């Protein structure tokens, strides 16, 4: 019984972690729908790529990545055993915005984007997003 209960809890917890791993990034990117391409460029900076489609859309693409190198903790025993301080800051995230008539009309993203959301945006929007999620 204990093994099956442990299995259930593990599956439920892993489902929660994976569904929440990108927590705010989709909400952050979605907040640009309807905004002007100028506002997008002002907020996000110079795109990694930009191109036009045959049907007249402009695709603005941002590729963000960060690799974290673990650092020694300062604890001689822990450092000797390789127990270095590590933070979950690695990400490789590609985000495409589709522009039509100078407005963001669609978006898509892929990769590990969970750490690509600006902390200031999360703090400013966290309560609103949590209320919206609770009402779904």
ZADO-1210 file (C-alpha; in nm, 4 decimals, padded with zeros to 6 digits):
<atoms>
<atom x="00.0000" y="00.0000" z="00.0000" code="UNK" pos="1"/>
<atom x="00.2808" y="00.2414" z="00.0848" code="UNK" pos="2"/>
<atom x="00.4518" y="00.1826" z="-00.2481" code="UNK" pos="3"/>
<atom x="00.1336" y="00.2514" z="-00.4436" code="UNK" pos="4"/>
<atom x="00.0559" y="00.5632" z="-00.2385" code="UNK" pos="5"/>
<atom x="00.4113" y="00.6853" z="-00.2996" code="UNK" pos="6"/>
<atom x="00.3685" y="00.6202" z="-00.6731" code="UNK" pos="7"/>
<atom x="00.0446" y="00.8168" z="-00.6848" code="UNK" pos="8"/>
<atom x="00.1916" y="01.1108" z="-00.4946" code="UNK" pos="9"/>
<atom x="00.5003" y="01.1072" z="-00.7192" code="UNK" pos="10"/>
<atom x="00.2915" y="01.1081" z="-01.0369" code="UNK" pos="11"/>
<atom x="00.0661" y="01.3869" z="-00.9089" code="UNK" pos="12"/>
<atom x="00.3601" y="01.5964" z="-00.7943" code="UNK" pos="13"/>
<atom x="00.5542" y="01.5487" z="-01.1189" code="UNK" pos="14"/>
<atom x="00.2435" y="01.6490" z="-01.3168" code="UNK" pos="15"/>
<atom x="00.2121" y="01.9639" z="-01.1079" code="UNK" pos="16"/>
<atom x="00.5783" y="02.0503" z="-01.1493" code="UNK" pos="17"/>
<atom x="00.5802" y="01.9971" z="-01.5250" code="UNK" pos="18"/>
<atom x="00.2545" y="02.1887" z="-01.5796" code="UNK" pos="19"/>
<atom x="00.3843" y="02.4753" z="-01.3668" code="UNK" pos="20"/>
<atom x="00.7405" y="02.4710" z="-01.4956" code="UNK" pos="21"/>
<atom x="00.6662" y="02.7443" z="-01.7486" code="UNK" pos="22"/>
<atom x="00.4428" y="02.9181" z="-01.4931" code="UNK" pos="23"/>
<atom x="00.4227" y="03.2757" z="-01.6082" code="UNK" pos="24"/>
<atom x="00.5966" y="03.2767" z="-01.9444" code="UNK" pos="25"/>
<atom x="00.2865" y="03.2062" z="-02.1532" code="UNK" pos="26"/>
<atom x="00.0938" y="03.4776" z="-01.9674" code="UNK" pos="27"/>
<atom x="00.3830" y="03.7183" z="-02.0187" code="UNK" pos="28"/>
<atom x="00.4051" y="03.6546" z="-02.3932" code="UNK" pos="29"/>
<atom x="00.0247" y="03.6559" z="-02.4323" code="UNK" pos="30"/>
<atom x="00.0151" y="04.0040" z="-02.2787" code="UNK" pos="31"/>
<atom x="00.1627" y="04.1381" z="-02.6037" code="UNK" pos="32"/>
<atom x="-00.1342" y="04.0321" z="-02.8190" code="UNK" pos="33"/>
<atom x="-00.2873" y="04.3438" z="-02.9713" code="UNK" pos="34"/>
<atom x="00.0105" y="04.5640" z="-02.8868" code="UNK" pos="35"/>
<atom x="00.2074" y="04.7449" z="-03.1527" code="UNK" pos="36"/>
<atom x="00.5262" y="04.6024" z="-03.2958" code="UNK" pos="37"/>
<atom x="00.6997" y="04.9210" z="-03.1776" code="UNK" pos="38"/>
<atom x="00.6005" y="04.8465" z="-02.8186" code="UNK" pos="39"/>
<atom x="00.7224" y="04.4877" z="-02.8573" code="UNK" pos="40"/>
<atom x="01.0581" y="04.6059" z="-02.9915" code="UNK" pos="41"/>
<atom x="01.0886" y="04.8678" z="-02.7177" code="UNK" pos="42"/>
<atom x="01.0246" y="04.6118" z="-02.4427" code="UNK" pos="43"/>
<atom x="01.2110" y="04.3122" z="-02.5869" code="UNK" pos="44"/>
<atom x="01.4928" y="04.4873" z="-02.7706" code="UNK" pos="45"/>
<atom x="01.6568" y="04.3884" z="-03.0974" code="UNK" pos="46"/>
<atom x="01.5145" y="04.0593" z="-03.2284" code="UNK" pos="47"/>
<atom x="01.7318" y="03.7569" z="-03.2988" code="UNK" pos="48"/>
<atom x="01.5617" y="03.7232" z="-03.6390" code="UNK" pos="49"/>
<atom x="01.2933" y="03.9047" z="-03.8327" code="UNK" pos="50"/>
<atom x="01.1378" y="03.7983" z="-04.1624" code="UNK" pos="51"/>
<atom x="00.8273" y="03.8373" z="-04.3780" code="UNK" pos="52"/>
<atom x="00.5972" y="03.5551" z="-04.4801" code="UNK" pos="53"/>
<atom x="00.4474" y="03.5156" z="-04.8276" code="UNK" pos="54"/>
<atom x="00.1055" y="03.6193" z="-04.6971" code="UNK" pos="55"/>
<atom x="00.2269" y="03.9528" z="-04.5582" code="UNK" pos="56"/>
<atom x="00.2949" y="03.8748" z="-04.1935" code="UNK" pos="57"/>
<atom x="00.6150" y="03.9740" z="-04.0201" code="UNK" pos="58"/>
<atom x="00.7663" y="03.7245" z="-03.7798" code="UNK" pos="59"/>
<atom x="00.9810" y="03.8684" z="-03.5019" code="UNK" pos="60"/>
<atom x="01.1817" y="03.6017" z="-03.3243" code="UNK" pos="61"/>
<atom x="01.3686" y="03.6173" z="-02.9958" code="UNK" pos="62"/>
<atom x="01.6056" y="03.3457" z="-02.8835" code="UNK" pos="63"/>
<atom x="01.7082" y="03.3717" z="-02.5205" code="UNK" pos="64"/>
<atom x="01.9448" y="03.1400" z="-02.3466" code="UNK" pos="65"/>
<atom x="02.1469" y="03.1346" z="-02.0309" code="UNK" pos="66"/>
<atom x="02.3803" y="02.8695" z="-01.9025" code="UNK" pos="67"/>
<atom x="02.4598" y="02.8496" z="-01.5350" code="UNK" pos="68"/>
<atom x="02.7931" y="02.7272" z="-01.4045" code="UNK" pos="69"/>
<atom x="02.7667" y="02.5950" z="-01.0484" code="UNK" pos="70"/>
<atom x="02.9870" y="02.7745" z="-00.7983" code="UNK" pos="71"/>
<atom x="03.1591" y="02.6378" z="-00.4865" code="UNK" pos="72"/>
<atom x="02.9585" y="02.6899" z="-00.1685" code="UNK" pos="73"/>
<atom x="03.2530" y="02.7849" z="00.0506" code="UNK" pos="74"/>
<atom x="03.2013" y="02.4737" z="00.2622" code="UNK" pos="75"/>
<atom x="03.5262" y="02.2722" z="00.2318" code="UNK" pos="76"/>
<atom x="03.3579" y="01.9331" z="00.2793" code="UNK" pos="77"/>
<atom x="03.0670" y="02.0150" z="00.0469" code="UNK" pos="78"/>
<atom x="03.2995" y="02.1557" z="-00.2185" code="UNK" pos="79"/>
<atom x="03.5248" y="01.8491" z="-00.1960" code="UNK" pos="80"/>
<atom x="03.2235" y="01.6254" z="-00.2531" code="UNK" pos="81"/>
<atom x="03.1034" y="01.8355" z="-00.5460" code="UNK" pos="82"/>
<atom x="02.8021" y="01.9752" z="-00.3599" code="UNK" pos="83"/>
<atom x="02.8166" y="02.3136" z="-00.5235" code="UNK" pos="84"/>
<atom x="02.5498" y="02.5781" z="-00.5044" code="UNK" pos="85"/>
<atom x="02.3276" y="02.5383" z="-00.8051" code="UNK" pos="86"/>
<atom x="02.0352" y="02.7478" z="-00.9138" code="UNK" pos="87"/>
<atom x="01.7696" y="02.6638" z="-01.1698" code="UNK" pos="88"/>
<atom x="01.8705" y="02.9360" z="-01.4138" code="UNK" pos="89"/>
<atom x="01.9431" y="02.7388" z="-01.7310" code="UNK" pos="90"/>
<atom x="01.7108" y="02.8079" z="-02.0177" code="UNK" pos="91"/>
<atom x="01.6962" y="02.8045" z="-02.3939" code="UNK" pos="92"/>
<atom x="01.3794" y="02.9723" z="-02.5129" code="UNK" pos="93"/>
<atom x="01.2618" y="03.0688" z="-02.8617" code="UNK" pos="94"/>
<atom x="00.9634" y="03.3040" z="-02.8963" code="UNK" pos="95"/>
<atom x="00.7999" y="03.4085" z="-03.2231" code="UNK" pos="96"/>
<atom x="00.5591" y="03.6998" z="-03.2541" code="UNK" pos="97"/>
<atom x="00.3445" y="03.7293" z="-03.5670" code="UNK" pos="98"/>
<atom x="00.2802" y="04.0896" z="-03.6730" code="UNK" pos="99"/>
<atom x="00.0065" y="04.2099" z="-03.9085" code="UNK" pos="100"/>
<atom x="-00.0737" y="04.5787" z="-03.9701" code="UNK" pos="101"/>
<atom x="00.1797" y="04.6765" z="-03.7001" code="UNK" pos="102"/>
<atom x="00.0003" y="04.4703" z="-03.4308" code="UNK" pos="103"/>
<atom x="00.0968" y="04.1469" z="-03.2560" code="UNK" pos="104"/>
<atom x="-00.1688" y="03.8994" z="-03.3716" code="UNK" pos="105"/>
<atom x="-00.0199" y="03.5680" z="-03.2636" code="UNK" pos="106"/>
<atom x="00.2708" y="03.4125" z="-03.0811" code="UNK" pos="107"/>
<atom x="00.4361" y="03.0812" z="-03.0096" code="UNK" pos="108"/>
<atom x="00.7225" y="02.9748" z="-02.7924" code="UNK" pos="109"/>
<atom x="00.9207" y="02.6608" z="-02.7349" code="UNK" pos="110"/>
<atom x="01.1947" y="02.5402" z="-02.5102" code="UNK" pos="111"/>
<atom x="01.2687" y="02.5856" z="-02.1445" code="UNK" pos="112"/>
<atom x="01.1291" y="02.9344" z="-02.0868" code="UNK" pos="113"/>
<atom x="01.0517" y="02.9190" z="-01.7163" code="UNK" pos="114"/>
<atom x="01.3324" y="03.1559" z="-01.6184" code="UNK" pos="115"/>
<atom x="01.2895" y="03.3901" z="-01.9147" code="UNK" pos="116"/>
<atom x="01.0017" y="03.5908" z="-01.7634" code="UNK" pos="117"/>
<atom x="01.1201" y="03.9196" z="-01.6094" code="UNK" pos="118"/>
<atom x="01.0767" y="03.9125" z="-01.2314" code="UNK" pos="119"/>
<atom x="00.9338" y="04.2662" z="-01.2359" code="UNK" pos="120"/>
<atom x="00.6547" y="04.1501" z="-01.4706" code="UNK" pos="121"/>
<atom x="00.5737" y="03.8523" z="-01.2473" code="UNK" pos="122"/>
<atom x="00.5502" y="04.0736" z="-00.9381" code="UNK" pos="123"/>
<atom x="00.3269" y="04.3260" z="-01.1137" code="UNK" pos="124"/>
<atom x="00.0894" y="04.0619" z="-01.2574" code="UNK" pos="125"/>
<atom x="00.1025" y="03.7635" z="-01.0214" code="UNK" pos="126"/>
<atom x="-00.2196" y="03.8355" z="-00.8284" code="UNK" pos="127"/>
<atom x="-00.4239" y="03.8999" z="-01.1443" code="UNK" pos="128"/>
<atom x="-00.2969" y="03.5829" z="-01.3121" code="UNK" pos="129"/>
<atom x="-00.3631" y="03.3664" z="-01.0065" code="UNK" pos="130"/>
<atom x="-00.7227" y="03.4985" z="-00.9894" code="UNK" pos="131"/>
<atom x="-00.7752" y="03.4253" z="-01.3603" code="UNK" pos="132"/>
<atom x="-00.6396" y="03.0715" z="-01.3181" code="UNK" pos="133"/>
<atom x="-00.8638" y="03.0107" z="-01.0173" code="UNK" pos="134"/>
<atom x="-01.1697" y="03.1090" z="-01.2235" code="UNK" pos="135"/>
<atom x="-01.0944" y="02.8651" z="-01.5081" code="UNK" pos="136"/>
</atoms>
